[in-house]
Amino acid sequence: IIFNMSSLVWSYAASQSPSHKPRPLVVFLSWMFAPPSVAAKYTQLINSLGWDCAFYQPNAASMWVPLWSAANSRKVLDEVERALSVHGVRPLVFAAFSGAPKAAYA
């Protein structure tokens, strides 16, 4: 299931087995100009492992406007916090691809 919630695109893994362990969540911080097909492959890979995925691709302008960068970071963290409050505490992984997202979220 994929749906858009604010600035993140959420993708939930299909239920693998009746386990009481919470599924990990990967917050996938994409590189700036990643083609949708490539981002979809990473999301599918993450989901195939039984992990949920929240995908975010930053706006290139945010690298040069620190206020936008801070606002993007706050949006991502707010959405992750909201998801954890709804679905419960679970392992959380932030995966940043290339240096651009690190600059956009700093």
N, C-alpha and C positions, 0 to 999 in steps of 0.2 A: 504494500500500500504506500503510495507516495502522495503527499499533499504539501501545499505551501503554507507556511505559518510565518508571517512577517517576512524576514529576510532569509530564513532558512528553508531548505527543502528537506522534508523528513521522509525517510524510507524505513519501514519496519520489516524485519526479517520474518519469514514465514515460521510458524511454530515448528521447531525441529522435533521435539519430543516432550512428553509431559514431565517437565522438570520444574522444581520449585526454586531453582537458582535464577536470579534476575539476569536478563540478557544485558551484556555490555552495550554501551552507547559510544560510537565513534563520532566526534565532531570533526568533519572533514573540511579543512580550510584550504580551498583549491587555489591554484595559481591563477593569476589575473585573467588570462585569455584562454583558459582551458576550453577546448571544444566540448559541447554537451555530450557527444558520443564517448569521449574519453572519461569524462566525469561519471557518466552512467556505468561504464565498465568497472570503475573503482567502487562505486556504490553497490553494484551487483556482487562484486567480490566480497565486500564487507558483509552484505546480507547473506551470502551463501555460507559464511562462517557462523551464522546464527546471531549476528550482532545487528543492532539497529544503527542507522546512520542519519546524521544531520549534516547536509551539504551546504556550504556557503561559499560564494565566489565574490570577492571584494570588487568594488568599483575602482578603476585605475586612478581616478582623481584623488581618492582618499590617501594615496601615498604622499601627496604634496599638500594636503590640507589636514593638519593634525586634529582639528575639531571633528571632521568627518570620520577620521580614523577612530577617535575615541568613541564617537556615536555608534559606529559599526561594532566595535568591541562590546559596548554596553548592550546592544541589541542581541548579539550572539549569546552573551552570558545570561541575559534576562530570559531568553527563550529556553536555554538549557536548564536554568533554574526552575522555570515553569514546568518543563517536561519531567524533571526529577520530582517535583512536588506532586504531580499527577500520577506518575508511574512508579514512584518509590525510588529509594536509593539503590544505585547499581554501579558497577565499574564504569568509569568514564575515561575516554582516551581522546586527546586533542591531537590531530594529525595535520601538520602544516606542510604543504607541498611547495617547494622552492622558497626563495628568500622573499619574494614579493608579499605573500600574506603576512609574514612576520613583520614587515615594515608597515603594512596596512593596519595591523592590530596593535602595534606597539603603543 
